[in-house]
Amino acid sequence: METNPADKLKSEGWVEQFTASGSRLIEAIETYRELGFEVRTIPVKELECDGCTVCFDDENDDTAMIFTRKQSPGK
């Protein structure tokens, strides 16, 4: 059984923030990094979302869920 990528990140101490796309996604990533966070994103298409991703089926859709965690000292 394949592990949900969001669950895997959460088990590693990542915190789910919100979902965004386009310029808002880029802006959020940059802002979190400026605030000292590590940032990971998972394309919504890769998430289970209770079996429904029909809104994101367009192959050009860049909608992603943002995850953050405080940077480790020394990074």
C-alpha positions in Angstrom: 0.0 0.0 0.0 1.4 3.4 -1.0 1.8 6.0 1.7 -0.1 9.3 1.2 2.7 11.9 0.6 1.0 14.4 2.9 0.9 11.9 5.7 4.6 11.1 5.2 5.5 14.8 5.4 3.4 15.2 8.5 5.1 12.3 10.2 8.5 14.0 9.5 7.4 17.2 11.3 6.0 19.2 8.4 2.9 21.3 9.0 0.2 21.6 6.3 -0.4 25.3 5.6 -2.8 25.8 2.6 -3.3 25.1 -1.1 -2.4 27.7 -3.8 -1.5 28.0 -7.4 0.2 30.3 -9.8 1.7 33.5 -8.5 0.1 33.0 -5.1 1.9 29.7 -4.7 5.3 31.3 -5.7 4.6 34.2 -3.3 3.8 32.0 -0.4 6.9 29.8 -0.9 9.1 32.9 -1.0 7.5 34.4 2.1 7.8 31.3 4.2 11.4 30.9 3.2 12.1 34.6 4.1 10.5 33.8 7.5 13.0 31.0 8.1 10.9 28.0 7.1 11.8 25.0 5.0 9.1 24.6 2.3 7.8 21.6 0.5 4.9 21.3 -1.9 2.8 18.4 -3.1 0.8 18.8 -6.3 -2.9 18.4 -5.5 -3.1 15.8 -8.2 -0.9 13.5 -6.1 -3.1 13.7 -3.0 -6.0 11.4 -2.2 -8.5 14.2 -1.3 -11.0 11.5 -0.4 -10.9 10.3 -4.0 -11.8 13.6 -5.6 -9.4 15.6 -7.6 -11.6 16.3 -10.6 -11.2 20.1 -10.1 -7.4 19.6 -10.7 -7.4 17.2 -13.6 -6.1 19.8 -16.1 -2.5 18.7 -16.8 -1.4 22.4 -16.7 -2.9 22.9 -13.2 0.0 23.8 -10.8 -2.2 23.8 -7.6 -0.2 22.5 -4.7 -0.5 22.0 -1.0 2.2 23.9 1.0 4.0 22.3 3.9 6.5 24.1 6.2 8.8 23.4 9.1 11.3 25.5 11.0 14.8 25.2 9.5 17.2 23.2 11.5 20.0 25.1 13.0 23.0 25.4 10.7 20.9 25.5 7.5 
